[in-house]
Structures are given as structure tokens and as C-alpha cells.
């Protein structure tokens, strides 16, 4: 049993547990898949924070209008 500590610079990313019998290509593919999945999740969380802070985008018909004009149209 081998535990790999995956880092980026000094930042610790995650641990991967594997065996010594596992082919190096398979381990590299597994670590790459995990790391890219982690990056996707991090980007999704950042996007969700932005959505929570700023709300959804206005429809194309409402873009460029002031809040008062939008209230009048509704």
C-alpha cells in the first residue's frame, strides 16, 4: 500500500491510496482525473458564490434598463 500526497507548490491538494503493483500509467491517469475533477468543482463553487453575490443575468430585453424602468414594465 502506498499513499501519494498530491501538492501544487506548497499547497496540499489531496491524498491518493494505491498499491505498488499498480502500473504507473494507471496511477498518473487516476491522479490527473482526480485533480481535474477537483478543479472543476472549485470553479463551480466560485461561480455559485458569484451568482449568490450578484444574482442572475437580466434577460436580453431588460439589459440596459434602470431598475425603475424594469419595475414600470412589470
Backbone as a ProteinNet text record, in pm:
[ID]
protein_1_A
[PRIMARY]
XXXXXXXXXXXXXXXXXXXXXXXXXXXXXXXXXXXXXXXXXXXXXXXXXXXXXXXXXXXXXXXXXXXXXXXXXX
[TERTIARY]
85	0	90	52.9	126.9	26.7	60.6	-22.5	57.5	0.8	65.2	5	89.8	45.5	60.1	-51.7	-50.9	-51.5	49	63	75.2	44.3	71.9	149.6	278.1	363.7	368.7	338.8	333.2	192.7	94	-45.3	-73.7	-124.6	-163.4	-299.4	-308.5	-434.7	-515.8	-456.9	-528	-432.5	-480.1	-404.5	-467.1	-381.8	-429	-366.9	-451.4	-403.7	-399.5	-286.4	-270.7	-180.5	-155.1	-65.5	60.7	163.3	288.5	274.2	175.2	153.6	84.4	27.4	-45.5	52.8	15.4	100.8	109.6	226.6	247.9	154	127.5	34.9	-104.8	-148.8	-281.7	-287.3	-179.8	-176.1	-176.1	-98	-93.4	-230	-296.6	-429.4	-529.4	-522.1	-611.6	-588.6	-462.8	-430.7	-473.6	-451.2	-492.1	-643.2	-716.8	-863.1	-914.2	-856.6	-897.2	-865.1	-746.6	-705.8	-793.8	-821.2	-906.1	-1049.7	-1098.3	-1231.2	-1236.4	-1130.1	-1122	-1123	-1051.7	-1050.7	-1188.7	-1259.1	-1394.9	-1488.3	-1479.9	-1565.2	-1531.1	-1402.4	-1361.3	-1414	-1408.3	-1462.5	-1613.7	-1681.4	-1826.7	-1863.1	-1790	-1816.9	-1792.9	-1689	-1660.9	-1773.3	-1820.9	-1930.7	-2058.4	-2083.8	-2202.7	-2194	-2075	-2056.8	-2084.8	-2037.6	-2063.7	-2211.5	-2277.6	-2421.9	-2497.6	-2455.5	-2521.8	-2498.8	-2381.2	-2349.6	-2414.6	-2424.4	-2468.4	-2601	-2652.6	-2780.3	-2765.5	-2879.6	-2878.6	-2873.1	-2836.7	-2827.7	-2968.6	-2985.5	-3114.7	-3138.9	-3265.1	-3298.3	-3249.6	-3226	-3176.2	-3266.2	-3397.2	-3487.8	-3472.8	-3429	-3418.8	-3279	-3180.9	-3044.7	-3036.9	-2967.7	-2951.7	-3058.8	-3162.4	-3268.4	-3235.9	-3281.1	-3263.2	-3363.9	-3340	-3431.7	-3571.8	-3580.1	-3710.2	-3785.5	-3715.8	-3779.4	-3828.9	-3751.5	-3792.9	-3918.3	-3925.4	-4045	-4167.2	-4149.7	-4261.5	-4310.2	-4218.1	-4255.8	-4326.8	-4294.8	-4358	-4489.7
-116.8	0	123.7	217.3	342.3	456.9	561.6	681.4	794.2	851.7	962.3	1093	1187.3	1319.4	1413.3	1454.9	1540.6	1685.6	1761.3	1902	1985.3	2113.6	2210.9	2322.6	2327.5	2419	2373.3	2460.8	2425.9	2386.7	2406.5	2377.5	2228.2	2170.2	2030.4	2016.5	1928.9	1911.7	1793.6	1672.9	1555.8	1437.9	1328.5	1204.8	1099.9	1016.1	906.2	777.3	678.9	550	451.9	384.2	287.8	174.2	80.9	-30.5	-21.2	-93.7	-94	-174.4	-260.9	-342.2	-263.2	-149.5	-67.9	-8.1	-10.8	45.1	197.1	251	394.6	475.2	429.2	499	508.1	401.4	399.2	495.8	500.8	591.3	736.2	766.1	902.1	941.7	850.7	879.2	904	825	841.6	975.9	1010.2	1135.9	1254.1	1244	1351.7	1369.6	1259.1	1264.7	1326.9	1287.8	1343.9	1492.5	1530.5	1670.2	1758.6	1713.7	1791.6	1799.8	1692.4	1695.4	1793.3	1797.5	1892.4	2036	2062.1	2196.4	2235.8	2140.8	2168.8	2206	2130.4	2157.7	2293.6	2326.7	2456.7	2571.5	2556.7	2660	2672.1	2559.4	2561	2632.5	2606.5	2673.2	2823.3	2863.8	3005.7	3072	3003.4	3057.3	3069.5	2973.2	2977.9	3092.3	3118.7	3232.4	3363.7	3374.3	3494	3509.8	3400.7	3404.8	3447.1	3396.1	3433.6	3580.9	3631.6	3771.4	3869.6	3832.9	3927.9	3892.2	3774.1	3734.3	3688.6	3653.5	3604.6	3721.7	3690.7	3793.3	3832.8	3958	4005.8	3949.2	3937.5	3891.3	3994.2	3954.3	4049.5	4171.8	4155.2	4268.9	4368.4	4322.8	4408.1	4467.6	4418.2	4469	4615	4695.4	4836.5	4924.9	4865.6	4943.7	4965.7	5075.5	5100.5	5017.5	5004.7	4928.3	4987.8	5121.7	5188.6	5153.8	5153.8	5119.4	4975.6	4885.9	4745.2	4731.2	4803	4797.8	4846.9	4952.2	5007	4904.7	4831.9	4734.7	4613.6	4580	4464.8	4507
0	0	0	-85.7	-98.6	-93.8	-20.4	-14.7	-79.9	-185.9	-256.1	-207.9	-175.9	-131.8	-250.7	-308.4	-426.9	-380.7	-429.7	-393.3	-518.9	-503.6	-609.1	-541.5	-564.6	-491.3	-346.9	-254.2	-112.6	-68.5	-156.6	-122.8	-133.6	-26.7	-25.8	-93.6	-193.4	-266.4	-213.5	-216.7	-170.1	-158.9	-100.2	-87.6	-178.1	-237.2	-321.7	-268.7	-247	-197.9	-314.5	-331.7	-440.1	-393.1	-480	-447.5	-532.2	-490.4	-566.6	-696.1	-703.1	-823	-933.5	-900.4	-999.3	-1099.2	-1226.7	-1332	-1316.7	-1346.7	-1330.5	-1419.7	-1540.5	-1630.5	-1569.9	-1506.4	-1444.6	-1326	-1248.3	-1132.5	-1179.7	-1282.1	-1336.1	-1391.3	-1461	-1515.1	-1401.7	-1294.8	-1180.7	-1111.6	-1086	-1019.6	-1106.3	-1237.3	-1328.1	-1327.1	-1331.4	-1330.2	-1200.3	-1088.5	-959.5	-950.8	-995.4	-987.2	-1076.1	-1198.2	-1288.3	-1235.9	-1176.7	-1115.6	-999.9	-921.6	-810.1	-860.9	-970.2	-1028.9	-1080.5	-1143.4	-1192.8	-1078.2	-970.4	-854.7	-794.9	-788.6	-734.7	-820.4	-954.4	-1043.8	-1028.5	-1012.7	-993	-863.6	-757	-628.9	-639.8	-709.1	-728.5	-808.4	-911.4	-992.2	-909.2	-822.9	-738.5	-638	-586	-494.8	-567.8	-691.1	-770.7	-800.8	-829.9	-855	-730.1	-616.1	-491.3	-458.6	-492	-460.3	-556.5	-685.8	-787.3	-852.4	-828.4	-886.9	-1031.7	-1089.9	-1227.2	-1325.3	-1448.9	-1552.2	-1596.9	-1630.1	-1679.9	-1819.3	-1857.9	-1991.5	-2093.6	-2217	-2318	-2335.3	-2317.1	-2331.5	-2216.3	-2099.5	-1981.3	-1961.6	-2036.4	-2019.8	-2063.9	-1987.1	-2018.8	-1958.5	-1901.2	-1838.3	-1691	-1636.6	-1493.8	-1415.5	-1285.3	-1200.5	-1202.5	-1207.9	-1212.5	-1341	-1453.8	-1581.7	-1581	-1519.1	-1511.9	-1427.8	-1316.5	-1232.1	-1307.9	-1388.4	-1465.5	-1569.2	-1630.5	-1732.4	-1672.2	-1550.7	-1487.6	-1428.9
[MASK]
++++++++++++++++++++++++++++++++++++++++++++++++++++++++++++++++++++++++++

